Amino acid sequence: MSDSFFQRVYAIVETVPYGQVVSYGDIARAIGYPRRARFVGFAMRACPDTLPWHRVVMADGSIAGGDFAPIREMLLKQEGVPFLPDGCVDMKACSANLRGM
C-alpha cells in the first residue's frame, strides 16, 4: 500500500475521540476502501506513537496487537471504554461515528 493510504488511515485515527473506538473496517470504509481492513491493519503496525492507536479494534470488539493487546486494553479502560464479559469492547456503546470523513 502507498504512503498516501497510510496517511489517510492516520488522519482518521487522529480524529477518534477519547473514550471511543473504531474498527479497522470502519476506517477502510471511511477512506473509500471498504474491502481493505487488513491493509488498515498494516498501516496501524507503523502508526506514529503520537496518535491514539489503541482506539482501533477488531469489528467484533476484540483487541488485536499481540504483545501490545494488554497495553491497549489498559489504555481503553483508563478512557472509560466499556467491555463486555467476554473481554471485547462494547462496540454498540462506544463506536465513533466516521460518517462524512
Backbone bond lengths (Angstrom), bond angles and torsions (degrees), N, CA, C in turn:
res aa  C-N    CA-C-N  psi(-1)  N-CA   C-N-CA  omega(-1)  CA-C   N-CA-C  phi
1 M - - - 1.443 - - 1.525 108.55 -
2 S 1.275 115.21 155.17 1.461 120.51 -175.80 1.524 111.80 -84.03
3 D 1.329 114.12 162.23 1.461 119.65 176.17 1.522 110.99 -60.25
4 S 1.342 117.26 -33.89 1.459 119.37 -179.33 1.536 110.87 -66.12
5 F 1.329 117.67 -34.68 1.461 121.19 175.59 1.527 108.79 -61.71
6 F 1.319 116.48 -48.96 1.455 121.00 179.60 1.528 110.29 -59.14
7 Q 1.318 117.73 -43.04 1.465 120.78 -178.84 1.526 111.15 -64.59
8 R 1.315 117.32 -35.51 1.466 120.51 177.07 1.528 110.43 -67.48
9 V 1.326 116.38 -39.03 1.466 120.58 175.61 1.525 109.45 -60.45
10 Y 1.330 116.25 -48.86 1.464 120.63 -176.68 1.528 111.94 -64.81
11 A 1.327 116.65 -32.84 1.466 119.90 177.47 1.533 110.53 -63.16
12 I 1.323 116.58 -36.75 1.468 120.60 177.10 1.518 110.37 -71.65
13 V 1.324 116.89 -47.54 1.468 120.61 -179.07 1.524 110.51 -55.91
14 E 1.302 116.47 -38.94 1.466 121.68 -179.23 1.528 112.55 -59.94
15 T 1.332 117.53 -25.92 1.463 121.57 -175.69 1.526 114.09 -93.00
16 V 1.324 117.97 -5.36 1.467 119.87 -177.36 1.530 108.58 -69.19
17 P 1.318 116.59 118.94 1.464 120.07 -175.66 1.528 113.51 -67.22
18 Y 1.301 114.30 154.35 1.462 123.54 173.84 1.526 108.63 -53.38
19 G 1.317 117.03 133.05 1.455 121.41 177.71 1.509 115.02 81.45
20 Q 1.340 116.78 6.91 1.452 120.96 178.13 1.527 109.34 -127.24
21 V 1.319 115.36 164.14 1.464 121.08 -179.81 1.526 109.81 -135.05
22 V 1.317 114.89 165.11 1.463 122.65 171.02 1.518 107.44 -136.96
23 S 1.300 116.00 159.46 1.463 119.81 176.62 1.531 109.60 -97.91
24 Y 1.295 114.79 163.16 1.461 120.61 176.45 1.527 109.64 -57.64
25 G 1.332 116.14 -40.89 1.460 120.77 178.45 1.515 113.09 -66.18
26 D 1.338 116.65 -37.21 1.468 120.46 176.33 1.522 110.17 -57.41
27 I 1.331 115.45 -45.63 1.460 120.10 -179.61 1.513 110.44 -65.10
28 A 1.329 117.16 -44.11 1.467 120.81 -179.91 1.524 110.69 -58.27
29 R 1.325 116.99 -44.94 1.471 120.68 178.53 1.520 110.89 -64.93
30 A 1.315 117.73 -40.44 1.464 121.53 -177.45 1.523 112.67 -64.06
31 I 1.323 117.28 -29.52 1.468 119.16 -179.29 1.528 112.38 -99.42
32 G 1.342 116.25 8.38 1.456 120.30 173.40 1.520 115.93 90.16
33 Y 1.329 117.13 16.51 1.467 122.08 178.20 1.525 109.50 -127.45
34 P 1.331 117.69 69.89 1.462 120.47 -171.52 1.525 115.90 -60.51
35 R 1.295 118.01 -18.10 1.466 120.46 -178.53 1.530 112.10 -107.32
36 R 1.312 117.13 21.75 1.464 120.97 -175.44 1.533 113.53 -119.41
37 A 1.322 117.58 33.20 1.465 120.44 179.32 1.527 111.05 -58.17
38 R 1.312 116.89 -37.32 1.467 120.42 179.41 1.533 110.72 -62.99
39 F 1.314 117.10 -36.97 1.458 120.60 179.27 1.527 111.02 -70.24
40 V 1.331 115.77 -31.29 1.468 119.15 173.29 1.530 108.24 -62.15
41 G 1.322 115.98 -39.58 1.461 120.22 176.44 1.519 112.03 -59.97
42 F 1.325 116.43 -40.75 1.471 120.12 177.19 1.529 110.01 -61.45
43 A 1.323 115.98 -42.26 1.466 119.81 178.74 1.522 110.67 -63.64
44 M 1.321 116.19 -39.09 1.458 119.83 -177.65 1.525 112.28 -67.22
45 R 1.300 117.36 -25.65 1.468 119.81 176.88 1.521 111.53 -63.97
46 A 1.325 116.44 -24.68 1.472 121.38 -179.83 1.530 111.36 -110.73
47 C 1.309 116.74 16.53 1.470 121.25 -176.17 1.528 111.03 -63.22
48 P 1.318 116.53 134.01 1.470 119.61 176.43 1.535 111.03 -59.52
49 D 1.303 116.27 141.45 1.466 121.67 -179.68 1.520 113.03 -63.16
50 T 1.319 117.40 -18.48 1.460 121.19 -178.47 1.530 112.68 -76.59
51 L 1.325 117.34 -10.71 1.465 121.67 179.96 1.528 109.96 -96.63
52 P 1.335 117.67 156.99 1.467 120.91 179.53 1.529 112.04 -78.89
53 W 1.301 116.13 63.35 1.471 123.72 -176.89 1.520 112.67 -57.74
54 H 1.313 117.14 -28.16 1.461 121.18 -177.10 1.531 112.18 -70.27
55 R 1.323 118.19 -13.28 1.466 122.05 -178.05 1.528 113.13 -86.19
56 V 1.324 117.37 4.25 1.468 121.53 178.17 1.526 107.55 -105.31
57 V 1.335 115.46 120.06 1.461 121.78 -176.12 1.526 110.11 -129.93
58 M 1.312 116.07 175.44 1.462 121.17 177.49 1.537 109.16 -71.86
59 A 1.315 116.99 159.82 1.466 121.72 -177.06 1.527 112.72 -59.60
60 D 1.324 117.10 -30.40 1.466 120.45 179.38 1.529 112.70 -86.40
61 G 1.334 116.70 2.45 1.454 121.03 179.38 1.513 114.45 92.18
62 S 1.329 116.85 -4.29 1.462 118.15 178.29 1.527 109.20 -73.61
63 I 1.306 113.90 156.39 1.458 120.49 -174.83 1.515 109.38 -104.68
64 A 1.320 115.49 118.92 1.457 121.11 176.40 1.527 108.05 -89.79
65 G 1.293 116.72 174.74 1.453 118.75 173.84 1.507 114.87 126.43
66 G 1.321 117.79 6.33 1.457 119.61 176.97 1.518 112.17 53.18
67 D 1.324 116.21 -121.11 1.465 121.47 -178.60 1.519 112.95 -63.94
68 F 1.330 117.29 -21.13 1.459 121.01 -178.66 1.528 113.05 -87.64
69 A 1.334 118.10 -9.06 1.463 121.29 -177.47 1.534 112.68 -56.43
70 P 1.335 119.99 -44.70 1.471 118.48 178.39 1.535 113.08 -63.26
71 I 1.317 116.85 -33.86 1.465 120.50 177.64 1.524 109.47 -67.14
72 R 1.324 115.96 -44.04 1.467 120.06 179.13 1.520 110.77 -60.68
73 E 1.334 115.84 -44.98 1.460 119.73 179.16 1.527 110.77 -60.11
74 M 1.311 117.29 -45.27 1.459 121.58 179.57 1.534 110.92 -60.13
75 L 1.338 117.08 -46.21 1.462 121.16 -179.68 1.527 111.30 -62.56
76 L 1.331 116.46 -41.79 1.463 120.11 179.23 1.521 110.91 -65.44
77 K 1.314 117.29 -42.09 1.467 120.39 178.82 1.525 110.78 -64.62
78 Q 1.328 117.27 -36.31 1.465 120.41 176.80 1.522 111.43 -63.24
79 E 1.337 116.36 -28.70 1.464 120.91 178.79 1.528 111.83 -85.41
80 G 1.326 117.10 -2.51 1.449 120.57 179.51 1.514 114.63 84.88
81 V 1.323 117.39 15.27 1.464 121.19 177.87 1.527 108.12 -67.11
82 P 1.327 117.69 126.05 1.470 120.12 -178.60 1.533 112.23 -77.02
83 F 1.317 114.48 143.84 1.460 121.99 177.90 1.519 109.39 -117.86
84 L 1.307 115.33 149.70 1.460 122.17 176.48 1.527 108.97 -86.24
85 P 1.332 117.70 165.47 1.465 119.99 179.71 1.532 114.14 -57.65
86 D 1.339 117.27 -25.57 1.472 119.51 -179.74 1.525 113.18 -81.44
87 G 1.342 117.30 1.59 1.459 121.28 177.78 1.519 114.53 92.36
88 C 1.328 116.99 -0.44 1.466 120.95 178.71 1.530 109.98 -90.69
89 V 1.319 115.58 154.19 1.454 121.49 174.39 1.526 108.71 -65.22
90 D 1.319 116.74 140.43 1.459 121.72 175.46 1.529 107.63 -78.67
91 M 1.318 115.83 90.05 1.463 121.84 -174.50 1.529 112.39 -61.35
92 K 1.328 117.46 -33.71 1.473 120.08 179.78 1.523 111.33 -65.70
93 A 1.309 116.60 -29.25 1.466 120.71 -175.00 1.524 113.92 -88.04
94 C 1.346 117.66 -20.87 1.473 116.39 -171.22 1.523 114.95 -143.97
95 S 1.304 118.80 22.50 1.471 119.89 177.44 1.524 110.28 -76.73
96 A 1.318 115.67 129.23 1.454 121.08 177.09 1.525 109.35 -72.69
97 N 1.301 116.79 145.98 1.458 122.20 178.42 1.531 108.74 -88.80
98 L 1.313 116.98 114.77 1.466 121.21 -179.10 1.517 112.62 -100.36
99 R 1.298 118.29 5.96 1.465 120.34 -179.60 1.528 109.74 -60.67
100 G 1.317 114.12 138.44 1.457 119.70 177.80 1.524 114.02 85.18
101 M 1.320 117.09 4.83 1.464 119.31 179.81 1.512 109.77 -90.77
